[in-house]
Structure formats: C-alpha cells, structure tokens
Amino acid sequence: MISNIPKVKIAREMRLSGRSLSEISRDINVPKSTISVWLKDIVLSDKQLVDLTGRTSSRISRGRMNASILLRATRIHREKRVFEEAEKEFANLSKEPFFMTGLSLYWASGSKKGKSFQFTNSDRSIISLMSIWIRKYLKVEDNLIKMRNYNGNLRIDISRIDIQRRVIAWQKLLIQYYKEVEV
C-alpha cells in the first residue's frame, strides 16, 4: 500500500495557510471527507476564517451569475428556435381564415404573460371555437387542456410554456403580416 504521508503533510500545510477543504481536496486529488479527517485538529484563525468566507462568497456569487447567464442564453436560444419554427408554420397557416380568426381571438382575450397558454371569455361559443382551434393548430391532447370558471368567465388553461411561446411567436408574425398588408 502506498503511504499517504506526503499528501497529509501537504494538506496540513495548505490548511494552516488558510485554504479550504475543497481547495485542498481538489489540489491533491483526495476526497474531501478524507481531508476532513486528516485535518480535524487544525483550527483556523479568525482572519483566515474571514478570508475563507470571503473567497467562498465570491465563488458562490460568480457561480450564480454564470448560472443566470447560462439560463438566459438557453431561454433566448429556445425562443429563437420556436420563432423560426413558427415562421415556417405561419407561412402556410396564414392562408387559413380559421387560423387567423383563432389567433386574433387569442390576441384579444389571451394571456401574454406567465408560463402557460390562457384564454378567457364569457361567451361559451367563443370558448368552444378556441378549443377546436387549439386542437387543430396547437395539436394539444385533451388531457392537457383545463377548463376553469372564474365569475362567469370561462378560461382555457394549458400549462405548457412551449405552447405559449409558439402562439406569441405567431402573434408577432401576425403583426408583421398586417403591417405588410397595410403598406
């Protein structure tokens, strides 16, 4: 068996200089739990503890910022991809009056915020029309469509952000479409 004495010595020197258990573990390639056992008798000074806490806090802040940037970039990429797909679909679907009707209805009575597709109206025939539109153009399974009653208004709720993103992309394209027709 190979002796760990050289690694223990290096680990103790690193800890005495104020390094964290994680830093030591990473540098000498020994599990953190083992490092903890080796160094349990070493007590850091108040200054070393403050420095260690500051470094840890700084790393955590950088990690959070990096994660935030990555999440935002991922969301932007996903939305761009959805918009590109919606553009292809819109080119064909814009020729269908029922598609344009449903999209216009959503524009008037649909929710543009949040993480779900929501459409609210007090007229049951409009709700029925939108249900047909959803099945035809969004191809959503019946078990995902929730109907709710709010003080006499019916609301269609589909808790899928991808559905909402596609409809919002279609709405943006609808606005562009009417701007081009207007000119």
Backbone as a printed PyTorch tensor [residue, N CA C, xyz], in Angstrom:
tensor([[[  0.8380,  -1.1760,   0.0000],
         [  0.0000,   0.0000,   0.0000],
         [  0.8840,   1.2420,   0.0000]],

        [[  0.4820,   2.2200,  -0.8110],
         [  1.2470,   3.4600,  -0.9140],
         [  0.8890,   4.3540,   0.2700]],

        [[  1.8840,   4.9530,   0.8650],
         [  1.6980,   5.8100,   2.0320],
         [  1.1290,   7.1690,   1.6170]],

        [[  0.2220,   7.6760,   2.4310],
         [ -0.3640,   8.9900,   2.1920],
         [  0.3370,  10.0910,   2.9790]],

        [[  1.4540,   9.7480,   3.6340],
         [  2.1380,  10.7170,   4.4980],
         [  2.5190,  11.9900,   3.7410]],

        [[  3.0680,  11.9090,   2.5080],
         [  3.3990,  13.1490,   1.7930],
         [  2.1450,  14.0050,   1.5270]],

        [[  1.0420,  13.3580,   1.1930],
         [ -0.1910,  14.0980,   0.9200],
         [ -0.7500,  14.7160,   2.2030]],

        [[ -0.6420,  13.9800,   3.3140],
         [ -1.1150,  14.5140,   4.6000],
         [ -0.3160,  15.7600,   4.9480]],

        [[  0.9900,  15.6870,   4.7420],
         [  1.8570,  16.8250,   5.0630],
         [  1.4910,  18.0410,   4.2110]],

        [[  1.3030,  17.8210,   2.9300],
         [  0.9330,  18.9170,   2.0220],
         [ -0.4340,  19.4860,   2.4290]],

        [[ -1.3730,  18.5980,   2.7310],
         [ -2.7190,  19.0290,   3.1220],
         [ -2.6680,  19.8830,   4.3870]],

        [[ -1.8740,  19.4670,   5.3800],
         [ -1.7640,  20.2190,   6.6340],
         [ -1.1600,  21.6090,   6.3910]],

        [[ -0.1350,  21.6720,   5.5380],
         [  0.4840,  22.9640,   5.2180],
         [ -0.5230,  23.8870,   4.5200]],

        [[ -1.2890,  23.3160,   3.6060],
         [ -2.2750,  24.1100,   2.8770],
         [ -3.3590,  24.6350,   3.8320]],

        [[ -3.7930,  23.7730,   4.7600],
         [ -4.8410,  24.1840,   5.7010],
         [ -4.3180,  25.2520,   6.6580]],

        [[ -3.0940,  25.0810,   7.1210],
         [ -2.5090,  26.0710,   8.0180],
         [ -2.3590,  27.4420,   7.3390]],

        [[ -2.2410,  27.4220,   6.0010],
         [ -2.1410,  28.6870,   5.2680],
         [ -3.5210,  29.2850,   4.9790]],

        [[ -4.5920,  28.5740,   5.4130],
         [ -5.9410,  29.1290,   5.2840],
         [ -6.7480,  28.6250,   4.1060]],

        [[ -6.2970,  27.5720,   3.4510],
         [ -7.0330,  27.0150,   2.3060],
         [ -8.2520,  26.2260,   2.7840]],

        [[ -9.2790,  26.1750,   1.9540],
         [-10.4940,  25.4300,   2.2980],
         [-10.2880,  23.9390,   2.0570]],

        [[-11.1320,  23.1320,   2.6820],
         [-11.0520,  21.6820,   2.4860],
         [-11.2900,  21.3290,   1.0170]],

        [[-12.2030,  22.0380,   0.3750],
         [-12.4870,  21.7680,  -1.0400],
         [-11.2870,  22.0790,  -1.9160]],

        [[-10.6210,  23.1890,  -1.6420],
         [ -9.4340,  23.5590,  -2.4220],
         [ -8.3350,  22.5130,  -2.2450]],

        [[ -8.1230,  22.0930,  -1.0150],
         [ -7.0900,  21.0890,  -0.7350],
         [ -7.4380,  19.7780,  -1.4280]],

        [[ -8.6640,  19.3680,  -1.2940],
         [ -9.1290,  18.1170,  -1.9100],
         [ -8.8800,  18.1280,  -3.4200]],

        [[ -9.2480,  19.2300,  -4.0440],
         [ -9.0830,  19.3600,  -5.4900],
         [ -7.5990,  19.3530,  -5.8770]],

        [[ -6.7690,  20.0610,  -5.1090],
         [ -5.3570,  20.1920,  -5.4680],
         [ -4.5580,  18.9050,  -5.2830]],

        [[ -4.8420,  18.1440,  -4.2400],
         [ -4.0430,  16.9210,  -4.0170],
         [ -4.7950,  15.6480,  -4.4100]],

        [[ -5.9960,  15.8330,  -4.9590],
         [ -6.7760,  14.7120,  -5.5030],
         [ -7.0650,  13.6340,  -4.4550]],

        [[ -7.6040,  14.1000,  -3.3310],
         [ -8.0070,  13.2130,  -2.2360],
         [ -9.4250,  13.6170,  -1.8600]],

        [[-10.3110,  12.6600,  -1.5730],
         [-11.6920,  13.0160,  -1.2190],
         [-11.7510,  14.0010,  -0.0470]],

        [[-12.7180,  14.9110,  -0.1160],
         [-12.8830,  15.9390,   0.9140],
         [-13.1230,  15.3120,   2.2880]],

        [[-13.8460,  14.2000,   2.3380],
         [-14.1020,  13.5410,   3.6250],
         [-12.7960,  13.0490,   4.2590]],

        [[-11.8840,  12.5640,   3.4440],
         [-10.5820,  12.1150,   3.9440],
         [ -9.7770,  13.3020,   4.4480]],

        [[ -9.7870,  14.3810,   3.6780],
         [ -9.0820,  15.6060,   4.0800],
         [ -9.6170,  16.0800,   5.4290]],

        [[-10.9220,  16.0350,   5.5820],
         [-11.5530,  16.4790,   6.8280],
         [-11.0410,  15.6830,   8.0260]],

        [[-10.8890,  14.3740,   7.8580],
         [-10.3840,  13.5240,   8.9460],
         [ -8.9260,  13.8550,   9.2520]],

        [[ -8.1370,  14.0390,   8.2040],
         [ -6.7250,  14.3380,   8.3880],
         [ -6.5090,  15.6610,   9.1220]],

        [[ -7.4040,  16.6330,   8.8790],
         [ -7.1510,  17.9960,   9.3560],
         [ -8.0940,  18.4480,  10.4650]],

        [[ -8.7860,  17.5070,  11.1010],
         [ -9.7990,  17.8940,  12.0850],
         [ -9.2160,  18.6190,  13.3020]],

        [[ -7.9350,  18.4620,  13.5670],
         [ -7.3240,  19.1080,  14.7350],
         [ -6.8390,  20.5310,  14.4500]],

        [[ -6.8490,  20.9490,  13.1910],
         [ -6.3570,  22.2840,  12.8330],
         [ -7.4950,  23.2910,  12.9670]],

        [[ -7.2380,  24.3420,  13.7420],
         [ -8.2120,  25.4140,  13.9350],
         [ -7.6810,  26.6530,  13.2240]],

        [[ -8.5080,  27.2280,  12.3760],
         [ -8.0970,  28.4230,  11.6400],
         [ -8.2620,  29.6670,  12.5080]],

        [[ -7.4280,  30.6590,  12.2440],
         [ -7.5360,  31.9280,  12.9730],
         [ -8.7730,  32.6840,  12.4710]],

        [[ -9.1710,  33.6980,  13.2260],
         [-10.3230,  34.4980,  12.8200],
         [-10.0990,  35.1450,  11.4570]],

        [[ -8.8920,  35.6550,  11.2310],
         [ -8.5690,  36.2830,   9.9440],
         [ -8.6750,  35.2590,   8.8060]],

        [[ -8.1570,  34.0610,   9.0260],
         [ -8.2360,  33.0190,   7.9990],
         [ -9.6920,  32.6490,   7.7160]],

        [[-10.5120,  32.5720,   8.7620],
         [-11.9320,  32.2510,   8.5730],
         [-12.6450,  33.3410,   7.7700]],

        [[-12.3280,  34.6060,   8.0640],
         [-12.9320,  35.7210,   7.3220],
         [-12.4980,  35.6580,   5.8560]],

        [[-11.2180,  35.4400,   5.6080],
         [-10.7120,  35.3300,   4.2330],
         [-11.3710,  34.1670,   3.4950]],

        [[-11.4750,  33.0330,   4.1660],
         [-12.0810,  31.8360,   3.5770],
         [-13.5490,  32.0910,   3.2370]],

        [[-14.2630,  32.7250,   4.1510],
         [-15.6750,  33.0470,   3.9130],
         [-15.8150,  34.0020,   2.7400]],

        [[-14.9410,  34.9850,   2.6590],
         [-14.9710,  35.9410,   1.5540],
         [-14.7310,  35.2680,   0.2180]],

        [[-13.7370,  34.3900,   0.1630],
         [-13.4530,  33.6650,  -1.0850],
         [-14.6250,  32.7770,  -1.4790]],

        [[-15.2000,  32.0990,  -0.4910],
         [-16.3400,  31.2150,  -0.7530],
         [-17.5230,  32.0210,  -1.2680]],

        [[-17.7970,  33.1450,  -0.6090],
         [-18.9050,  34.0020,  -1.0190],
         [-18.7060,  34.5050,  -2.4410]],

        [[-17.4850,  34.8760,  -2.7600],
         [-17.1700,  35.3670,  -4.1000],
         [-17.3870,  34.2730,  -5.1460]],

        [[-16.9510,  33.0530,  -4.8420],
         [-17.1520,  31.9340,  -5.7660],
         [-18.6350,  31.6380,  -5.9620]],

        [[-19.3970,  31.6950,  -4.8760],
         [-20.8370,  31.4400,  -4.9640],
         [-21.5010,  32.5020,  -5.8380]],

        [[-21.1220,  33.7630,  -5.6470],
         [-21.6900,  34.8520,  -6.4540],
         [-21.3620,  34.6650,  -7.9300]],

        [[-20.1140,  34.3310,  -8.2190],
         [-19.7250,  34.0850,  -9.6170],
         [-20.4980,  32.9090, -10.1920]],

        [[-20.6570,  31.8540,  -9.3950],
         [-21.4060,  30.6840,  -9.8570],
         [-22.8560,  31.0240, -10.1610]],

        [[-23.4570,  31.8050,  -9.2800],
         [-24.8550,  32.2130,  -9.5090],
         [-24.9610,  33.0680, -10.7620]],

        [[-24.0280,  33.9870, -10.9360],
         [-24.0550,  34.8520, -12.1160],
         [-23.8750,  34.0270, -13.3910]],

        [[-22.9280,  33.0930, -13.3670],
         [-22.7160,  32.2290, -14.5310],
         [-23.9530,  31.3930, -14.8320]],

        [[-24.5920,  30.8660, -13.7910],
         [-25.8080,  30.0740, -13.9810],
         [-26.9160,  30.9390, -14.5590]],

        [[-27.0350,  32.1530, -14.0650],
         [-28.0550,  33.0790, -14.5600],
         [-27.8300,  33.3940, -16.0410]],

        [[-26.5940,  33.6490, -16.3990],
         [-26.2530,  33.9420, -17.7920],
         [-26.5610,  32.7360, -18.6770]],

        [[-26.2000,  31.5530, -18.2090],
         [-26.4590,  30.3400, -18.9790],
         [-27.9540,  30.1070, -19.1600]],

        [[-28.7340,  30.2780, -18.0980],
         [-30.1870,  30.0930, -18.1900],
         [-30.8040,  31.0880, -19.1670]],

        [[-30.3570,  32.3310, -19.1190],
         [-30.8930,  33.3480, -20.0270],
         [-30.5270,  33.0180, -21.4750]],

        [[-29.2840,  32.6230, -21.6990],
         [-28.8530,  32.2700, -23.0610],
         [-29.6430,  31.0740, -23.5740]],

        [[-29.8900,  30.1060, -22.7120],
         [-30.6680,  28.9240, -23.0990],
         [-32.0930,  29.3180, -23.4660]],

        [[-32.6970,  30.2050, -22.6480],
         [-34.0660,  30.6480, -22.9170],
         [-34.1240,  31.4110, -24.2370]],

        [[-33.1680,  32.2930, -24.4660],
         [-33.1470,  33.0680, -25.7120],
         [-32.9780,  32.1440, -26.9160]],

        [[-32.1000,  31.1750, -26.7920],
         [-31.8940,  30.2090, -27.8840],
         [-33.1820,  29.4290, -28.1630]],

        [[-33.8370,  28.9750, -27.0900],
         [-35.0810,  28.2090, -27.2350],
         [-36.1670,  29.0730, -27.9000]],

        [[-36.2880,  30.3260, -27.4610],
         [-37.2970,  31.2180, -28.0370],
         [-36.9970,  31.5160, -29.5010]],

        [[-35.7270,  31.6510, -29.8380],
         [-35.3490,  31.8880, -31.2330],
         [-35.7230,  30.6810, -32.1000]],

        [[-35.4510,  29.4870, -31.5840],
         [-35.7850,  28.2700, -32.3210],
         [-37.3070,  28.1530, -32.5110]],

        [[-38.0630,  28.4590, -31.4510],
         [-39.5290,  28.4140, -31.5410],
         [-40.0120,  29.4240, -32.5730]],

        [[-39.4290,  30.6250, -32.5800],
         [-39.8430,  31.6540, -33.5280],
         [-39.5620,  31.2090, -34.9670]],

        [[-38.4100,  30.6110, -35.1900],
         [-38.0720,  30.1400, -36.5370],
         [-39.0410,  29.0630, -37.0050]],

        [[-39.3980,  28.1380, -36.1190],
         [-40.3890,  27.1040, -36.4600],
         [-41.7490,  27.7380, -36.7130]],

        [[-42.1240,  28.7110, -35.8830],
         [-43.4170,  29.3900, -36.0290],
         [-43.4900,  30.1390, -37.3620]],

        [[-42.3600,  30.7110, -37.7910],
         [-42.3300,  31.4090, -39.0840],
         [-42.6740,  30.4670, -40.2320]],

        [[-42.0900,  29.2780, -40.1890],
         [-42.3750,  28.2860, -41.2400],
         [-43.8490,  27.8960, -41.2260]],

        [[-44.3880,  27.6530, -40.0350],
         [-45.8060,  27.2770, -39.9100],
         [-46.7120,  28.4190, -40.3460]],

        [[-46.3780,  29.6300, -39.9610],
         [-47.2260,  30.7830, -40.2430],
         [-47.3740,  31.0230, -41.7390]],

        [[-46.3060,  30.7900, -42.4640],
         [-46.3560,  30.9980, -43.9190],
         [-47.4910,  30.1990, -44.5380]],

        [[-47.6880,  28.9680, -44.0910],
         [-48.7680,  28.1290, -44.6270],
         [-50.1060,  28.4100, -43.9460]],

        [[-50.0770,  28.5440, -42.6270],
         [-51.3180,  28.6890, -41.8700],
         [-52.0020,  30.0330, -42.0720]],

        [[-51.2680,  31.0680, -42.4180],
         [-51.8660,  32.3980, -42.5740],
         [-52.8670,  32.4550, -43.7230]],

        [[-52.8510,  31.4730, -44.5750],
         [-53.8080,  31.3980, -45.6830],
         [-55.1580,  30.8350, -45.2290]],

        [[-55.1990,  30.2890, -44.0160],
         [-56.4330,  29.6870, -43.4970],
         [-57.1850,  30.6980, -42.6270]],

        [[-58.4150,  31.0500, -43.0070],
         [-59.1760,  32.0210, -42.2180],
         [-59.4060,  31.5870, -40.7590]],

        [[-59.6270,  30.3130, -40.5230],
         [-59.8760,  29.8470, -39.1490],
         [-58.6370,  30.0360, -38.2730]],

        [[-57.4680,  29.8140, -38.8560],
         [-56.2290,  30.0390, -38.1040],
         [-56.1100,  31.5060, -37.7080]],

        [[-56.3430,  32.3930, -38.6800],
         [-56.2260,  33.8210, -38.4140],
         [-57.2870,  34.2790, -37.4070]],

        [[-58.4750,  33.6950, -37.4740],
         [-59.5440,  34.0330, -36.5290],
         [-59.1420,  33.6490, -35.1100]],

        [[-58.6810,  32.4300, -34.9170],
         [-58.2790,  31.9700, -33.5910],
         [-57.1150,  32.7710, -33.0380]],

        [[-56.1640,  33.0770, -33.8940],
         [-55.0110,  33.8570, -33.4660],
         [-55.4360,  35.2710, -33.0640]],

        [[-56.3600,  35.8510, -33.8120],
         [-56.8830,  37.1810, -33.4710],
         [-57.6650,  37.1450, -32.1660]],

        [[-58.4370,  36.0890, -31.9610],
         [-59.1690,  35.9440, -30.6970],
         [-58.1990,  35.8380, -29.5210]],

        [[-57.1450,  35.0770, -29.7120],
         [-56.1600,  34.9530, -28.6370],
         [-55.4950,  36.3070, -28.3820]],

        [[-55.2350,  37.0280, -29.4440],
         [-54.6400,  38.3480, -29.3190],
         [-55.5330,  39.2400, -28.4600]],

        [[-56.8510,  39.1210, -28.6230],
         [-57.7990,  39.9550, -27.8880],
         [-58.0350,  39.4750, -26.4530]],

        [[-58.1220,  38.1640, -26.2340],
         [-58.5370,  37.6500, -24.9160],
         [-57.5750,  36.6550, -24.2900]],

        [[-56.3980,  36.5160, -24.8520],
         [-55.4410,  35.5550, -24.3130],
         [-54.4150,  36.2200, -23.4140]],

        [[-53.8140,  35.4180, -22.5700],
         [-52.7760,  35.9120, -21.6730],
         [-51.4350,  35.8900, -22.3930]],

        [[-50.7090,  36.9880, -22.2890],
         [-49.3980,  37.0750, -22.9410],
         [-48.2690,  36.9750, -21.9380]],

        [[-48.5810,  36.7310, -20.6790],
         [-47.5700,  36.6360, -19.6300],
         [-47.7000,  35.3020, -18.9230]],

        [[-46.7000,  34.9810, -18.1490],
         [-46.7360,  33.7360, -17.4000],
         [-46.1290,  32.5980, -18.1850]],

        [[-46.3720,  31.4030, -17.7010],
         [-45.7450,  30.2290, -18.3080],
         [-46.7750,  29.2560, -18.8650]],

        [[-47.9560,  29.7630, -19.1680],
         [-48.9690,  28.8790, -19.7320],
         [-49.8300,  29.6440, -20.7220]],

        [[-50.4520,  28.8850, -21.6130],
         [-51.4040,  29.4230, -22.5730],
         [-52.7240,  29.5800, -21.8400]],

        [[-53.2800,  30.8000, -21.8320],
         [-54.5610,  31.0330, -21.1770],
         [-55.4340,  31.8900, -22.0800]],

        [[-56.6880,  31.4820, -22.1960],
         [-57.6600,  32.2340, -22.9740],
         [-58.9290,  32.3280, -22.1510]],

        [[-59.4390,  33.5570, -21.9430],
         [-60.6080,  33.7810, -21.1030],
         [-61.6790,  34.5210, -21.8840]],

        [[-62.9300,  34.0510, -21.7460],
         [-64.0560,  34.7110, -22.3960],
         [-65.3330,  34.2950, -21.6950]],

        [[-66.3550,  35.1620, -21.7220],
         [-67.6350,  34.8250, -21.0860],
         [-68.5740,  34.1040, -22.0500]],

        [[-68.2750,  34.1500, -23.3340],
         [-69.1300,  33.5250, -24.3570],
         [-68.6870,  32.0730, -24.5710]],

        [[-69.5700,  31.1400, -24.2410],
         [-69.2410,  29.7130, -24.3610],
         [-68.9600,  29.3030, -25.8020]],

        [[-69.6130,  29.9530, -26.7760],
         [-69.3640,  29.5880, -28.1740],
         [-67.9480,  29.9970, -28.6020]],

        [[-67.4480,  31.1140, -28.0650],
         [-66.0660,  31.5270, -28.3610],
         [-65.0870,  30.5440, -27.7150]],

        [[-65.3960,  30.1230, -26.4890],
         [-64.5540,  29.1340, -25.8050],
         [-64.5420,  27.8300, -26.6040]],

        [[-65.6940,  27.4160, -27.0930],
         [-65.7920,  26.1900, -27.8960],
         [-64.9690,  26.3270, -29.1830]],

        [[-65.0750,  27.4840, -29.8330],
         [-64.3100,  27.7450, -31.0520],
         [-62.8120,  27.6720, -30.7770]],

        [[-62.3800,  28.2850, -29.6730],
         [-60.9540,  28.2620, -29.3280],
         [-60.4850,  26.8430, -28.9910]],

        [[-61.3520,  26.0530, -28.3690],
         [-60.9810,  24.6600, -28.0660],
         [-60.7040,  23.8890, -29.3540]],

        [[-61.5470,  24.1030, -30.3510],
         [-61.3390,  23.4490, -31.6520],
         [-60.0400,  23.9600, -32.2820]],

        [[-59.8270,  25.2810, -32.2100],
         [-58.6180,  25.8930, -32.7750],
         [-57.3710,  25.3170, -32.1090]],

        [[-57.4010,  25.1750, -30.8050],
         [-56.2550,  24.6390, -30.0500],
         [-55.9340,  23.2200, -30.5050]],

        [[-56.9600,  22.4090, -30.6160],
         [-56.7380,  21.0120, -31.0360],
         [-56.1910,  20.9440, -32.4700]],

        [[-56.7370,  21.8030, -33.3320],
         [-56.3420,  21.7550, -34.7390],
         [-54.9370,  22.3140, -34.9790]],

        [[-54.6360,  23.4820, -34.4140],
         [-53.3860,  24.1580, -34.7610],
         [-52.2690,  23.9510, -33.7440]],

        [[-52.6270,  23.7770, -32.5020],
         [-51.5930,  23.5520, -31.4940],
         [-51.3670,  22.0680, -31.2330]],

        [[-52.3000,  21.2610, -31.6910],
         [-52.2030,  19.7970, -31.5590],
         [-51.9520,  19.3790, -30.1040]],

        [[-52.7490,  19.9510, -29.2210],
         [-52.6380,  19.6680, -27.7970],
         [-53.6150,  18.5480, -27.4400]],

        [[-53.1450,  17.5710, -26.6670],
         [-54.0000,  16.4720, -26.2380],
         [-55.0550,  16.9900, -25.2600]],

        [[-56.2200,  16.3550, -25.2770],
         [-57.3360,  16.7860, -24.4260],
         [-56.9820,  16.8050, -22.9420]],

        [[-56.1590,  15.8720, -22.4950],
         [-55.8430,  15.8060, -21.0590],
         [-54.9950,  16.9950, -20.5800]],

        [[-54.3950,  17.7490, -21.5100],
         [-53.6030,  18.9240, -21.1280],
         [-54.4410,  20.2080, -21.0800]],

        [[-55.6340,  20.1530, -21.6700],
         [-56.4950,  21.3360, -21.7140],
         [-57.3780,  21.3530, -20.4760]],

        [[-57.2300,  22.4000, -19.6790],
         [-58.0270,  22.5590, -18.4600],
         [-59.0190,  23.6890, -18.6740]],

        [[-60.2850,  23.4520, -18.3320],
         [-61.3210,  24.4840, -18.3960],
         [-61.6230,  24.9170, -16.9730]],

        [[-61.6280,  26.2310, -16.7530],
         [-61.9060,  26.7590, -15.4130],
         [-62.9490,  27.8570, -15.5150]],

        [[-63.7340,  28.0050, -14.4600],
         [-64.7720,  29.0240, -14.4110],
         [-64.3800,  30.0850, -13.3910]],

        [[-64.3120,  31.3350, -13.8570],
         [-63.9720,  32.4500, -12.9750],
         [-65.0590,  33.5140, -13.0660]],

        [[-65.9430,  33.5290, -12.0810],
         [-67.0070,  34.5410, -12.0060],
         [-67.7580,  34.7050, -13.3280]],

        [[-68.1760,  33.6130, -13.8960],
         [-68.9360,  33.6550, -15.1470],
         [-68.0830,  33.6320, -16.3960]],

        [[-66.7960,  33.8330, -16.2600],
         [-65.8880,  33.7410, -17.4090],
         [-65.2650,  32.3580, -17.4280]],

        [[-65.1940,  31.7880, -18.6050],
         [-64.5170,  30.5020, -18.7470],
         [-63.0820,  30.7610, -19.1960]],

        [[-62.1720,  29.9600, -18.6780],
         [-60.7710,  30.1090, -19.0560],
         [-60.2300,  28.7670, -19.5000]],

        [[-59.5670,  28.7790, -20.6390],
         [-58.8340,  27.6100, -21.1250],
         [-57.4010,  27.7910, -20.6360]],

        [[-56.8740,  26.7630, -20.0320],
         [-55.5310,  26.8410, -19.4700],
         [-54.7370,  25.6250, -19.9300]],

        [[-53.6010,  25.8790, -20.5700],
         [-52.6900,  24.8020, -20.9780],
         [-51.3390,  25.1450, -20.3650]],

        [[-50.9490,  24.3990, -19.3650],
         [-49.7160,  24.7030, -18.6220],
         [-48.4830,  24.1700, -19.3400]],

        [[-48.2330,  24.7460, -20.5070],
         [-47.0560,  24.3640, -21.2940],
         [-46.4570,  25.6340, -21.8810]],

        [[-45.2740,  25.9950, -21.4310],
         [-44.6150,  27.2160, -21.8920],
         [-44.3120,  27.1570, -23.3880]],

        [[-44.0200,  25.9680, -23.9110],
         [-43.7040,  25.8630, -25.3380],
         [-44.9060,  26.2200, -26.2010]],

        [[-46.1180,  25.8760, -25.7490],
         [-47.3400,  26.2260, -26.4760],
         [-47.5000,  27.7430, -26.4860]],

        [[-47.3410,  28.3530, -25.3180],
         [-47.4910,  29.7950, -25.2340],
         [-46.4450,  30.5080, -26.0950]],

        [[-45.2130,  30.0310, -26.0820],
         [-44.1580,  30.6630, -26.8880],
         [-44.4980,  30.6120, -28.3770]],

        [[-45.0490,  29.4860, -28.8200],
         [-45.3910,  29.3540, -30.2330],
         [-46.5060,  30.3290, -30.6140]],

        [[-47.5180,  30.4290, -29.7710],
         [-48.6330,  31.3340, -30.0740],
         [-48.1640,  32.7920, -30.0510]],

        [[-47.3130,  33.1370, -29.1040],
         [-46.7920,  34.5050, -29.0570],
         [-45.9380,  34.8000, -30.2950]],

        [[-45.1760,  33.8090, -30.7510],
         [-44.4020,  33.9840, -31.9850],
         [-45.3570,  34.1980, -33.1610]],

        [[-46.4390,  33.4210, -33.2240],
         [-47.4340,  33.6130, -34.2860],
         [-48.0370,  35.0150, -34.2070]],

        [[-48.2800,  35.5030, -32.9940],
         [-48.8440,  36.8450, -32.8460],
         [-47.8860,  37.8970, -33.3900]],

        [[-46.6150,  37.7710, -33.1000],
         [-45.6270,  38.7140, -33.6310],
         [-45.6230,  38.6740, -35.1540]],

        [[-45.7270,  37.4720, -35.6950],
         [-45.7700,  37.3260, -37.1460],
         [-47.0650,  37.8990, -37.7180]],

        [[-48.1560,  37.7850, -36.9770],
         [-49.4340,  38.3500, -37.4050],
         [-49.3310,  39.8750, -37.4950]],

        [[-48.6750,  40.4850, -36.5210],
         [-48.4780,  41.9330, -36.5370],
         [-47.6550,  42.3370, -37.7660]],

        [[-46.5750,  41.5880, -38.0250],
         [-45.7580,  41.8670, -39.2130],
         [-46.5840,  41.6910, -40.4880]],

        [[-47.4030,  40.6510, -40.5130],
         [-48.2440,  40.3410, -41.6680],
         [-49.1640,  41.5370, -41.9870]],

        [[-49.8240,  42.0630, -40.9520],
         [-50.7480,  43.1760, -41.1830],
         [-50.0200,  44.4690, -41.4950]],

        [[-48.8110,  44.6450, -41.0080],
         [-48.0230,  45.8220, -41.3790],
         [-47.6590,  45.7640, -42.8560]],

        [[-47.3430,  44.5720, -43.3390],
         [-47.0050,  44.4130, -44.7690],
         [-48.2330,  44.5990, -45.6480]],

        [[-49.3810,  44.1010, -45.1980],
         [-50.6240,  44.2300, -45.9620],
         [-51.0400,  45.7010, -46.0260]],

        [[-50.8130,  46.4240, -44.9430],
         [-51.1880,  47.8260, -44.8310],
         [-50.4380,  48.7020, -45.8230]],

        [[-49.1920,  48.3960, -46.0810],
         [-48.3270,  49.2310, -46.9290],
         [-48.6950,  49.1670, -48.3590]]])
